[in-house]
Amino acid sequence: MLLMRNRVFCVLVFLCWAILLHPFPVTVFLAVCLACLCLPHYRRLSNCMQSRYAMLLVLLAATLSILLPIALVVIMVLPQAVNGMKVLDQLRESGWLHGTEAQRLLDSIDYYLRMLPGMEDGLRQLMRQAADLAVPLVRAGLANSMRIATNFLHLAFNIFLMMALAMAAMLHAPTLHDYARLITQCPVEPLDRFAISIRTALHAVLAGVVFVAVLQGTLCGIAFAFTGVPQAAFWGLLSAFVAPVPLVGTAMVWIPACLYLWFTGASASAVGLALWCIIVVVGADNVLRPYFLQGGIDAPFVVVLVAVLCGLIAFGPVGLVAGPVLMAFALQAAREAKSAELL
């Protein structure tokens, strides 16, 4: 009777938190993943120092790992916008738009536009249509400015909530473990094996998705710099961001770069860049990604790839983590069921 009462109370605790946190399923999932990854480090640091200092160091490292990529993107993107504005200012100050070269270019554009059906007025008609389109776009941008600010605040709150939930989960890990044992009536060993399988899957995702993506972006950036692609660091960063996309990945960046080099007369550089990306960049993806993912998830790589694709379709970008983690959880549940059946 006492056991049943305690079980009911534990269910009520989880139910209350589920009601409070149901608007933030993705944040809760990421907080659980972060807690699983950081808990062993927190326990090791707690043996060397006070728990609050250990928690502070762990949270500081986790926060930096989240904010540094965002800061890197801002640092890479802002100079591109500044350089673009400088180019426009130089064109305006040099009077290029009023020169003979610009006039010849505009006349040729106007000539080809007049050859198109419905564009009898040529460039003037195009400018009128662009102005008619720009007015509603500007109005929509002004109307959505408040929404953009709201989305930024929402992102900041989600990051804060994720860190707070991860901290609470690490601080109260033994209590949560006892609650899970009371609710599921499962022995301690299977629960520990579930936690280990999820943590191993998360390590595999970090190595097979994040580390490999950073490596591919670095390799692309080096190749872009050597072959003379403008803004090589920016395009290398973009390659790292698109690298986790299955089947296409970095090809979305380096194929246009090869075409740019080819059509600008650098055919040898274009061929060299294509060979480097096909052999080294794509080779790293085909070798390292299956190695890391299969090392953390005991399943064929094709099955893991299907889990990643289904996770992307079901959950969006979070599916890169959710798909493999759910797959590892399901495989561990199957192993537990098989071992219980043998007993």
C-alpha positions in Angstrom: 0.0 0.0 0.0 2.8 2.4 0.9 4.6 1.6 -2.4 1.5 2.4 -4.4 1.0 5.7 -2.6 4.6 6.7 -3.2 4.2 5.7 -6.9 1.1 7.9 -7.2 2.9 10.8 -5.7 5.8 10.4 -8.1 3.4 10.3 -11.0 1.8 13.5 -9.8 5.2 15.2 -9.6 5.9 14.3 -13.2 2.4 15.2 -14.3 2.7 18.7 -12.7 6.0 19.4 -14.5 4.6 18.0 -17.7 1.7 20.5 -17.6 4.1 23.4 -16.8 6.6 22.5 -19.5 4.3 21.2 -22.3 4.7 24.4 -24.4 8.5 23.7 -24.6 9.0 20.1 -25.7 12.1 20.8 -27.7 13.7 22.8 -24.9 13.0 20.0 -22.4 14.4 17.4 -24.7 17.6 19.5 -25.3 17.9 20.1 -21.5 17.7 16.3 -20.9 20.4 15.7 -23.5 22.6 18.4 -22.1 22.2 17.0 -18.5 23.0 13.5 -19.8 26.2 14.8 -21.4 27.3 17.0 -18.5 26.4 14.8 -15.5 29.6 12.7 -15.5 31.7 15.8 -15.8 29.8 17.4 -12.9 30.3 14.4 -10.7 34.0 14.3 -11.4 34.4 18.0 -10.6 32.3 17.6 -7.5 34.9 15.2 -6.1 37.5 17.9 -6.5 35.6 21.0 -5.4 32.4 22.3 -3.9 29.2 21.3 -5.8 28.2 24.9 -6.6 31.6 25.6 -8.2 31.5 22.4 -10.2 28.0 23.3 -11.4 29.2 26.8 -12.3 32.1 25.4 -14.4 29.9 22.9 -16.2 27.2 25.5 -17.0 29.9 28.0 -18.2 31.3 25.4 -20.5 27.9 24.4 -21.8 26.9 28.1 -22.3 30.1 28.8 -24.3 29.5 25.8 -26.5 26.1 27.2 -27.4 27.0 30.9 -27.7 30.3 30.6 -29.5 28.8 29.2 -32.7 26.3 32.0 -32.7 29.0 34.6 -32.1 31.1 33.1 -34.9 28.2 33.4 -37.3 27.7 37.0 -36.4 31.5 37.7 -36.7 31.5 36.1 -40.2 28.3 37.6 -41.6 28.6 41.2 -40.4 31.9 41.9 -42.3 30.2 40.7 -45.5 27.4 43.2 -45.0 29.8 46.0 -44.2 32.0 45.2 -47.3 28.9 45.2 -49.4 27.9 48.6 -48.2 31.5 49.9 -48.8 31.3 48.6 -52.4 28.0 50.5 -52.9 29.5 53.6 -51.4 32.6 53.4 -53.6 30.4 53.0 -56.7 28.3 56.0 -55.7 31.3 58.2 -55.0 33.1 57.2 -58.1 30.2 58.2 -60.3 30.2 54.8 -62.0 26.5 54.8 -62.5 26.7 57.9 -64.6 29.7 56.7 -66.7 29.6 55.4 -70.2 30.3 51.8 -69.1 27.3 51.8 -66.8 25.1 53.4 -69.5 26.2 50.7 -72.0 25.3 48.0 -69.5 21.9 49.5 -68.8 21.2 49.9 -72.5 22.0 46.3 -73.1 19.7 45.2 -70.2 17.0 47.4 -71.6 17.4 46.0 -75.1 17.1 42.4 -73.9 14.1 43.2 -71.6 12.2 44.8 -74.5 12.5 41.5 -76.4 10.6 39.7 -73.7 6.8 39.4 -74.0 5.0 41.9 -71.8 8.1 44.0 -71.3 7.7 46.6 -74.1 8.9 49.5 -71.9 12.0 47.5 -70.9 14.0 48.7 -67.9 11.5 51.4 -66.9 8.7 48.8 -66.7 11.0 46.6 -64.6 11.8 49.4 -62.2 8.1 50.2 -61.8 7.3 46.6 -61.0 10.2 46.4 -58.6 8.9 49.6 -56.8 5.4 48.2 -56.7 6.8 45.0 -55.1 9.1 46.9 -52.7 6.4 48.9 -51.1 4.5 46.0 -49.6 7.8 44.3 -48.7 8.9 47.3 -46.7 5.6 47.5 -45.0 5.7 43.8 -44.1 9.2 44.2 -42.8 8.2 47.1 -40.5 5.1 45.2 -39.4 7.2 42.1 -38.6 9.9 44.0 -36.7 8.1 43.5 -33.5 7.7 39.8 -34.3 11.5 39.5 -34.9 12.2 41.1 -31.5 9.7 38.7 -29.9 11.4 35.7 -31.5 14.8 36.9 -30.3 13.4 37.1 -26.7 11.8 33.7 -27.1 15.1 32.2 -28.2 16.9 33.8 -25.2 14.2 32.5 -22.8 14.5 29.0 -24.3 18.2 29.0 -23.8 17.8 30.2 -20.2 15.1 27.5 -19.6 17.3 24.8 -21.1 20.2 25.7 -18.9 18.0 25.9 -15.8 16.4 22.6 -16.4 19.7 20.9 -17.2 21.1 22.3 -13.9 18.1 21.1 -11.9 18.4 17.6 -13.5 22.1 17.4 -12.6 21.6 18.6 -9.1 18.7 16.3 -8.4 19.8 13.3 -10.6 19.6 10.8 -7.7 16.1 11.9 -6.8 15.0 11.7 -10.4 16.5 8.3 -10.6 14.5 7.1 -7.6 11.3 8.6 -9.0 11.8 6.8 -12.3 12.5 3.5 -10.5 9.3 3.9 -8.4 7.1 4.8 -11.4 8.4 2.1 -13.7 9.0 -0.5 -11.0 12.2 -1.2 -12.9 15.4 -2.4 -11.2 18.4 0.0 -11.0 20.6 -1.8 -13.5 18.2 -1.5 -16.5 17.7 2.2 -15.8 21.4 2.7 -15.7 21.8 0.9 -19.0 19.2 3.1 -20.6 21.0 6.2 -19.4 24.3 4.9 -20.7 22.8 4.1 -24.1 21.4 7.6 -24.4 24.7 9.2 -23.3 26.6 7.0 -25.8 24.2 8.0 -28.6 24.7 11.7 -27.8 28.5 11.3 -27.9 28.1 9.6 -31.2 26.0 12.4 -32.5 28.4 15.0 -31.3 31.3 13.2 -33.0 29.5 12.0 -36.1 27.5 15.1 -36.8 29.1 18.1 -35.1 32.8 17.2 -35.2 32.6 15.8 -38.8 30.7 19.0 -39.9 33.3 21.2 -38.4 36.1 19.2 -40.0 34.4 19.3 -43.4 33.8 23.1 -43.1 37.5 23.5 -42.2 38.7 21.4 -45.2 36.4 23.4 -47.5 37.6 26.7 -46.2 41.2 25.7 -46.7 40.5 24.6 -50.3 38.5 27.8 -51.0 41.4 29.9 -49.7 44.0 28.1 -51.9 41.9 28.2 -55.0 41.0 31.9 -54.7 37.4 31.7 -53.8 36.4 35.1 -52.4 35.5 35.2 -48.6 36.8 31.7 -48.1 36.3 31.7 -44.3 32.6 32.6 -44.7 31.9 29.9 -47.3 33.8 27.4 -45.2 31.6 28.3 -42.2 28.5 27.9 -44.4 29.8 24.5 -45.5 30.1 23.4 -41.9 26.4 24.4 -41.3 25.1 22.5 -44.3 27.4 19.5 -43.8 24.9 17.5 -41.6 22.2 17.6 -44.3 22.1 14.0 -45.6 22.9 13.1 -49.2 23.8 16.7 -50.3 25.7 18.4 -47.4 28.7 20.5 -48.4 28.1 19.9 -52.1 25.5 22.8 -51.8 28.5 25.1 -51.3 31.5 23.7 -53.1 29.7 22.9 -56.4 28.7 26.6 -56.9 32.2 27.6 -55.9 33.7 25.3 -58.6 31.3 26.7 -61.2 32.3 30.3 -60.1 36.0 29.4 -60.6 35.3 27.8 -64.0 33.3 30.6 -65.4 35.8 33.2 -64.2 38.5 31.5 -66.2 40.2 29.6 -63.3 39.5 26.2 -64.8 42.5 24.5 -63.2 41.5 25.8 -59.7 37.9 24.6 -60.4 39.1 21.1 -61.2 41.4 21.0 -58.3 38.7 22.2 -55.9 36.3 19.6 -57.2 38.8 16.8 -56.8 39.7 17.9 -53.3 36.1 18.1 -52.2 35.1 14.8 -53.8 38.1 12.8 -52.5 38.9 14.5 -49.1 35.7 16.3 -48.0 33.2 13.8 -49.2 35.6 11.0 -48.2 35.7 12.3 -44.6 31.9 12.3 -44.5 31.6 8.8 -45.9 34.3 7.3 -43.6 34.2 9.2 -40.3 30.4 9.8 -40.0 29.5 6.1 -40.2 32.5 5.2 -37.9 31.4 7.5 -35.1 27.7 6.9 -35.4 28.0 3.2 -35.5 30.4 3.3 -32.6 27.7 4.9 -30.4 24.6 3.3 -31.8 24.7 -0.5 -32.3 22.8 -0.5 -35.6 23.7 -0.6 -39.3 24.6 2.9 -40.7 21.6 2.7 -43.1 19.3 2.3 -40.1 21.0 5.3 -38.3 20.7 7.4 -41.5 17.0 6.6 -41.7 16.6 7.6 -38.1 18.3 10.9 -38.9 16.1 11.6 -41.9 12.9 10.7 -40.1 14.0 12.9 -37.2 14.6 15.8 -39.5 11.2 15.4 -41.1 9.4 15.0 -37.8 11.3 17.5 -35.6 13.2 19.8 -37.9 16.9 20.5 -37.1 16.5 19.0 -33.6 15.9 15.7 -35.4 19.6 15.4 -36.0 19.8 14.6 -32.3 16.3 13.3 -31.6 16.4 10.7 -34.4 19.6 8.8 -33.3 18.7 9.2 -29.6 15.2 7.7 -30.0 16.8 4.9 -32.1 19.3 4.1 -29.3 16.5 4.2 -26.8 14.4 1.8 -28.9 17.3 -0.6 -29.4 18.1 -0.6 -25.7 14.4 -1.4 -24.9 14.5 -4.3 -27.3 17.7 -5.6 -25.7 16.1 -5.3 -22.2 13.0 -7.1 -23.4 15.1 -9.9 -24.9 17.2 -10.3 -21.8 14.0 -10.4 -19.6 12.5 -13.0 -21.8 15.6 -15.2 -21.5 15.4 -14.9 -17.7 
